[in-house]
């Protein structure tokens, strides 16, 4: 790996000073682009294309190139872009002629000083002159990444403020970027960003290294304008419409539709890996997973079989997982999962973030760092047995328990596959308050080379069906802990009433 050169001049301290000064001033909402641009449909906006021949660093010999994004549709606010070259910053002026527009009338209405909505970064993964897009910064504090041979899906964010709370979520924005020009041969690049919002400002440094998985090392310093009720660090945003663990919406022919299928958490203090399959709930649901010493968390796309989606256009089978590794230790806190109801796959309805136990008041600051990796489902480095599919449904017609529900979970790992078929693998299952475990057992499924856990559980009326389960051998855990929460108002329960 060739690291970015050490360049004297503009650096993180300069962005930090800007963020601190901004925090001492009254917040001003970013200026919106003209109405006719915000009224563009997503497809109309996508028809505005940046000319790749105008890409930043095209003539420099660097492996990285940057193309700009046009404001419009969802991208209502322009951002300021700067290039850092030999330690000096230079504004990147807006060039209307660098875009192609669907018609001349729209082009003529574009202000000459409009500005950009964000930028996309390309890299020659194959070692040739063909450069592939792998990272996008655009909209609020969002950035999306992927590894080689993947399709963009899940997003990361700079920060989350009051996400899921009744008080309403705030969306601070990256309002200015500084792109440090990489040298010829550099395999990573640096981006600085300035965050601004009603309650917070911040300075960010991103060290970006593409590959089979793309790593982004984040250094940040936050300045609090106001007290924060719920601060979310290293937030991830994704989409779960439906999967094998939910009902297929009426009229949908594809087996599954989702960018991520579960939340994974690793607690160093207990050594436990937690896996929570995602749901598309009937109403907003928030789950708090207490962690003593966080190693990492992520929203994963474990199911990578094309047959699970049968979608030639969107290719959900090659969407990336995203894994966050804490930096210097984040202390105690909660990994928070927010699940929002959606009736469309175009809506990102899943959010996960780290909520520290600490409180944050106006005038305080916070320094933190972490790494977020975009790639296949193995980016977490997990070695324990993993739950792949989760199936569930109402009790069998012959049951004497009409309000009970059957859960079927398949676990796989090299260690599990190496066991003899009659190995004394034990299922360990517990339920939350008001949940009765009627039966559970485990068996080897030769056709899939997996061990299958079957659970029959019954919740009290109006109670959440909360379950925890793992497999063990000779008293030692062999798998992650599968956790599940099924609300009393879900579609499946309604069907059985």
C-alpha positions in Angstrom: 0.0 0.0 0.0 1.2 3.5 -0.9 0.1 6.0 1.7 -0.6 9.7 1.0 2.4 11.9 1.2 2.9 14.1 4.3 2.2 17.6 2.9 2.8 20.7 5.0 0.3 23.5 4.7 -3.5 23.0 4.9 -4.5 20.2 7.3 -7.1 19.0 9.8 -6.3 21.9 12.2 -7.5 24.4 9.6 -10.9 22.7 9.3 -11.1 22.4 13.1 -10.6 26.1 13.5 -13.3 26.8 10.9 -15.7 24.5 12.8 -14.9 26.1 16.1 -15.5 29.6 14.7 -18.8 28.4 13.1 -20.0 27.0 16.4 -19.6 30.4 18.0 -21.9 32.0 15.4 -25.6 31.8 14.9 -26.6 28.9 12.6 -27.6 29.8 9.1 -29.5 27.2 7.0 -27.7 26.5 3.7 -29.1 28.3 0.7 -31.3 26.2 -1.5 -30.9 25.9 -5.3 -33.7 27.4 -7.5 -37.1 25.8 -7.3 -37.0 24.4 -10.9 -34.0 22.3 -9.9 -35.5 21.0 -6.7 -38.6 20.0 -8.6 -36.7 17.7 -10.9 -37.7 14.1 -10.6 -34.9 11.7 -9.7 -34.8 10.4 -13.3 -34.6 13.9 -14.7 -31.8 14.7 -12.3 -29.9 11.6 -13.2 -30.0 12.7 -16.9 -27.7 15.6 -16.0 -24.3 14.0 -16.5 -20.8 15.3 -15.7 -18.3 15.0 -18.5 -15.6 12.5 -17.4 -13.0 14.4 -19.5 -13.4 17.3 -17.1 -12.7 15.1 -14.0 -10.4 16.5 -11.4 -6.8 15.1 -11.6 -7.4 13.6 -15.0 -4.1 15.1 -16.2 -2.1 14.5 -13.0 -1.3 10.9 -13.4 -3.0 10.0 -10.1 -5.0 6.8 -9.9 -7.9 8.7 -8.4 -10.2 11.0 -10.3 -13.1 13.1 -9.1 -16.3 13.9 -11.0 -18.9 16.5 -9.7 -22.5 16.1 -8.9 -25.2 18.5 -10.1 -27.6 20.0 -7.6 -31.3 19.3 -8.0 -34.1 16.9 -6.9 -33.0 15.5 -3.5 -29.8 17.5 -3.6 -31.2 20.9 -2.6 -28.1 22.6 -1.3 -24.8 23.3 -3.1 -21.5 22.7 -1.3 -18.1 24.3 -1.7 -15.4 22.2 -3.1 -11.6 22.9 -2.8 -8.5 21.2 -4.0 -5.5 21.0 -1.7 -2.3 20.9 -3.9 1.2 21.0 -2.4 -0.4 22.2 0.9 -2.3 25.1 -0.6 -6.1 25.2 -1.0 -7.7 26.3 -4.2 -11.5 26.7 -4.8 -12.9 24.4 -7.5 -15.2 26.8 -9.5 -18.6 25.6 -10.8 -18.5 24.9 -14.6 -21.9 24.6 -16.2 -20.3 23.5 -19.5 -18.8 20.4 -17.7 -22.4 18.9 -17.6 -24.6 17.6 -20.3 -28.3 18.4 -19.9 -31.4 16.7 -21.3 -32.5 19.8 -23.1 -31.1 23.3 -23.9 -33.9 25.1 -22.0 -32.8 23.5 -18.7 -29.1 24.3 -19.5 -29.9 27.9 -20.2 -31.6 28.3 -16.8 -28.6 27.0 -14.8 -27.0 29.9 -12.8 -23.3 30.4 -13.7 -22.4 30.3 -10.0 -24.8 27.4 -9.0 -22.2 25.2 -7.3 -21.9 21.4 -6.9 -24.1 19.0 -4.9 -21.1 16.7 -4.0 -18.6 14.5 -5.8 -17.9 10.9 -6.9 -14.5 9.2 -6.7 -13.2 6.6 -9.2 -10.3 4.2 -9.1 -8.8 1.7 -11.6 -9.5 -1.5 -9.7 -8.4 -3.8 -12.6 -5.1 -1.9 -13.0 -6.1 -0.6 -16.4 -7.2 2.8 -17.6 -10.8 2.0 -16.8 -11.8 3.8 -13.6 -14.8 2.6 -11.6 -16.8 4.7 -9.2 -16.5 3.4 -5.6 -17.3 6.4 -3.3 -19.8 9.2 -3.3 -20.2 12.2 -1.0 -23.6 13.8 -1.6 -26.5 15.2 0.4 -26.4 16.2 4.1 -23.5 14.3 5.6 -24.0 11.1 3.6 -21.2 9.1 1.9 -21.6 5.8 0.2 -18.8 3.3 -0.6 -18.3 -0.2 -2.0 -15.6 -2.7 -2.7 -14.4 -4.0 -6.0 -17.2 -5.6 -8.2 -20.0 -4.4 -6.0 -23.0 -2.1 -6.5 -23.5 1.0 -4.3 -26.2 0.6 -1.7 -25.7 1.3 2.0 -24.7 4.8 3.2 -22.7 6.1 6.1 -23.2 9.5 7.6 -21.0 12.0 9.5 -23.3 12.2 12.4 -26.9 11.4 13.6 -28.9 13.8 15.8 -32.0 12.7 17.6 -32.7 10.0 15.0 -36.0 8.2 15.7 -37.0 10.5 18.5 -40.4 12.3 18.7 -38.6 15.6 18.9 -37.6 15.2 15.3 -34.3 14.3 13.6 -31.8 16.9 12.6 -29.6 16.6 9.5 -26.4 18.5 9.8 -24.6 18.9 6.4 -21.1 18.8 5.1 -21.0 22.3 3.6 -17.4 22.4 2.4 -14.9 19.9 1.3 -11.1 19.9 0.7 -9.8 17.2 -1.6 -6.0 16.6 -1.2 -4.4 15.7 -4.6 -2.8 12.3 -4.4 0.6 11.7 -5.9 1.2 9.4 -8.8 1.1 5.8 -7.4 -0.8 6.7 -4.2 -3.4 4.0 -3.4 -5.2 6.1 -0.9 -6.5 9.7 -0.8 -7.5 12.3 1.8 -10.7 14.4 2.0 -11.4 17.0 4.7 -15.0 18.2 5.4 -16.7 20.9 7.4 -20.0 19.9 9.2 -22.7 22.5 10.1 -26.0 22.1 11.7 -28.4 23.8 14.1 -27.0 22.0 17.2 -23.5 21.0 16.1 -20.5 21.8 13.9 -17.6 19.6 13.2 -14.3 19.0 11.4 -13.7 15.6 9.6 -10.7 13.9 7.9 -11.3 10.9 5.7 -8.4 8.7 4.6 -9.8 6.5 1.8 -8.3 3.3 0.5 -10.2 1.3 -2.2 -9.8 -2.4 -2.8 -11.8 -5.7 -2.5 -13.2 -3.8 0.5 -13.0 0.0 0.7 -11.7 1.4 4.0 -12.4 4.9 5.2 -10.6 6.0 8.4 -12.4 8.9 10.0 -11.0 11.5 12.4 -13.5 14.0 13.7 -13.9 16.8 16.3 -17.4 18.1 17.1 -18.4 21.4 18.7 -21.9 21.5 20.3 -24.0 24.6 19.8 -26.9 23.2 21.8 -27.6 20.3 24.2 -28.0 17.0 22.3 -30.7 14.6 23.4 -29.4 11.6 21.4 -26.1 11.7 19.7 -25.4 9.0 17.1 -21.8 8.3 16.1 -20.7 6.6 12.9 -24.3 6.2 11.7 -25.2 3.7 8.9 -28.3 4.0 6.7 -29.8 1.3 4.6 -33.0 -0.2 3.2 -34.9 -3.3 4.1 -38.2 -3.8 2.2 -38.8 -7.5 2.7 -36.9 -10.8 3.0 -37.3 -14.4 3.8 -38.2 -13.5 7.4 -41.2 -11.3 6.4 -44.3 -11.4 4.2 -43.9 -10.5 0.5 -45.9 -7.3 -0.3 -48.9 -7.9 -2.6 -47.9 -7.8 -6.3 -44.1 -8.3 -5.7 -42.6 -11.1 -7.7 -39.0 -10.9 -6.4 -38.2 -13.2 -3.5 -36.4 -10.5 -1.4 -35.6 -6.8 -1.7 -33.1 -5.2 0.7 -29.7 -3.5 0.8 -28.9 -5.1 4.2 -30.4 -8.1 6.0 -29.1 -7.7 9.6 -27.3 -5.8 12.3 -24.1 -7.3 13.6 -22.5 -6.2 16.9 -19.3 -7.4 18.6 -18.8 -6.7 22.3 -15.2 -7.3 23.4 -16.2 -7.3 27.1 -18.3 -10.4 26.7 -16.7 -11.7 23.6 -20.2 -12.1 22.1 -21.2 -11.5 18.5 -24.9 -10.5 18.2 -26.9 -10.9 15.0 -30.3 -9.2 14.6 -32.2 -9.8 11.4 -33.9 -6.6 10.0 -37.6 -6.1 9.7 -39.9 -3.6 7.9 -42.2 -2.8 10.8 -45.7 -1.6 10.9 -44.6 1.5 12.9 -41.3 2.9 14.0 -39.2 0.6 16.2 -36.1 1.5 18.1 -33.8 -1.2 19.7 -31.0 -0.4 22.1 -28.2 -3.0 22.4 -26.1 -2.3 25.5 -22.4 -2.9 24.9 -19.7 -2.8 27.6 -16.7 -2.4 25.2 -17.6 -2.0 21.5 -15.3 -3.7 19.0 -17.5 -2.9 16.1 -21.0 -2.9 14.5 -22.4 -3.0 11.1 -25.3 -3.4 8.7 -24.6 -6.5 6.7 -25.8 -8.0 3.4 -25.1 -11.7 4.2 -27.4 -13.2 1.5 -25.4 -12.9 -1.7 -27.3 -15.5 -3.8 -28.7 -14.0 -7.0 -31.6 -16.4 -6.7 -32.6 -14.7 -3.4 -33.5 -11.6 -5.4 -33.7 -12.4 -9.1 -33.2 -8.7 -9.8 -31.1 -8.1 -12.9 -31.3 -4.3 -12.7 -30.6 -3.5 -9.0 -28.4 -6.5 -8.2 -29.1 -6.7 -4.4 -26.9 -9.7 -4.3 -23.8 -7.6 -4.8 -24.7 -4.7 -2.5 -22.0 -4.0 0.1 -22.0 -4.6 3.9 -20.7 -1.8 6.1 -18.7 -2.4 9.3 -17.7 0.2 11.8 -14.6 -0.3 14.1 -14.2 2.0 17.1 -11.0 3.8 17.4 -9.5 4.6 20.8 -12.3 3.0 22.7 -15.8 4.5 23.0 -16.6 3.4 26.5 -20.0 2.0 27.4 -23.1 2.8 25.4 -25.7 1.3 23.0 -25.8 0.3 19.4 -29.1 1.7 18.4 -31.2 0.2 15.6 -34.0 2.3 14.1 -36.4 0.5 11.8 -39.0 2.6 9.9 -41.9 1.3 7.9 -41.7 1.7 4.2 -43.9 0.7 1.2 -41.2 1.3 -1.3 -37.7 0.1 -1.9 -36.5 3.6 -2.7 -36.7 4.7 0.9 -33.8 4.1 3.3 -35.7 2.9 6.4 -32.9 1.4 8.5 -30.4 3.3 10.7 -27.8 2.0 13.1 -25.4 4.1 15.2 -23.4 4.2 18.4 -25.0 6.1 21.2 -22.5 6.8 24.0 -23.7 6.8 27.6 -22.2 10.3 28.0 -24.4 13.4 27.7 -23.3 16.4 25.5 -24.0 20.0 26.4 -23.8 23.3 24.5 -20.2 24.6 24.5 -18.6 21.1 24.9 -16.4 19.3 22.3 -15.9 15.7 21.4 -12.9 14.1 19.6 -13.4 10.6 18.1 -12.1 8.3 15.4 -13.2 5.1 13.7 -12.9 3.1 10.5 -15.9 2.2 8.3 -15.3 -0.6 5.7 -17.5 -1.3 2.7 -17.3 -4.8 1.3 -18.5 -8.4 1.5 -20.1 -9.8 4.7 -16.7 -11.1 5.9 -15.3 -7.5 6.5 -16.1 -7.8 10.3 -13.4 -10.6 10.7 -16.0 -12.7 12.5 -15.0 -16.4 12.9 -17.9 -17.8 14.9 -20.8 -19.6 13.3 -23.2 -17.2 11.5 -27.0 -17.2 11.0 -27.7 -16.9 7.3 -31.4 -17.2 6.7 -34.1 -16.7 9.3 -37.6 -18.0 8.5 -40.7 -17.6 10.6 -44.5 -18.0 10.4 -47.5 -18.7 12.4 -47.9 -22.0 14.2 -48.7 -25.2 12.2 -52.5 -25.9 11.7 -52.1 -29.1 13.8 -50.7 -27.2 16.8 -52.6 -26.8 20.0 -51.0 -23.4 20.3 -52.7 -21.1 17.8 -50.8 -18.0 19.0 -47.4 -19.6 18.8 -44.8 -18.9 16.1 -42.2 -21.1 14.4 -38.7 -19.7 13.9 -36.2 -21.5 11.8 -32.6 -20.3 11.7 -29.7 -21.9 9.8 -26.1 -21.5 11.1 -22.9 -22.1 9.1 -19.2 -22.0 9.7 -16.1 -24.1 8.9 -16.1 -25.4 12.4 -19.8 -26.5 12.2 -19.3 -28.1 8.8 -16.4 -30.2 10.2 -18.5 -31.8 12.9 -19.8 -35.3 12.6 -23.5 -35.4 11.8 -24.3 -36.9 15.2 -22.3 -34.3 17.2 -24.1 -33.3 20.4 -24.8 -29.7 19.3 -27.1 -28.0 21.8 -29.6 -25.2 21.1 -29.7 -22.5 23.8 -32.9 -20.4 23.6 -34.4 -17.8 25.9 -37.4 -15.4 25.6 -38.0 -11.9 26.9 -40.8 -10.8 29.2 -44.1 -12.4 28.4 -42.6 -15.0 26.0 -43.0 -18.7 26.5 -40.6 -21.1 24.7 -42.7 -24.1 23.8 -39.9 -26.1 22.2 -36.5 -25.8 20.5 -34.2 -28.3 18.9 -31.2 -28.4 16.4 -30.5 -30.7 13.5 -28.0 -31.0 10.7 -29.3 -30.3 7.2 -27.2 -32.3 4.8 -28.6 -30.6 1.7 -27.3 -27.2 2.9 -24.3 -28.3 5.0 -25.8 -26.2 7.9 -27.1 -26.8 11.3 -30.8 -25.8 11.7 -32.3 -24.4 14.9 -36.1 -24.6 15.2 -38.0 -22.6 17.8 -41.7 -22.6 18.8 -42.5 -19.6 21.0 -45.7 -17.9 22.2 -45.9 -14.3 23.4 -48.6 -13.0 25.8 -51.2 -10.8 24.1 -49.8 -7.4 23.2 -46.2 -8.4 24.1 -43.2 -8.2 21.9 -41.9 -11.6 20.9 -38.3 -11.2 22.0 -35.9 -14.2 21.5 -32.2 -15.0 22.0 -30.5 -18.1 20.7 -27.1 -19.7 20.0 -25.6 -23.2 19.4 -23.1 -24.8 21.7 -21.0 -27.9 21.9 -19.7 -29.3 25.2 -20.8 -26.1 26.9 -18.9 -23.8 24.6 -20.7 -21.4 22.2 -20.1 -22.2 18.6 -22.2 -19.4 17.0 -23.1 -15.8 17.4 -26.2 -15.0 19.4 -29.2 -14.6 17.2 -31.7 -12.1 18.5 -35.1 -11.2 17.3 -37.9 -8.9 18.2 -41.4 -9.2 16.6 -43.9 -6.5 17.5 -47.4 -7.4 18.4 -48.7 -5.3 15.5 -46.8 -7.1 12.7 -48.6 -8.4 9.6 -48.1 -12.0 10.4 -49.8 -11.8 13.8 -52.7 -9.9 12.3 -53.2 -12.7 9.8 -53.6 -15.2 12.7 -56.2 -13.2 14.6 
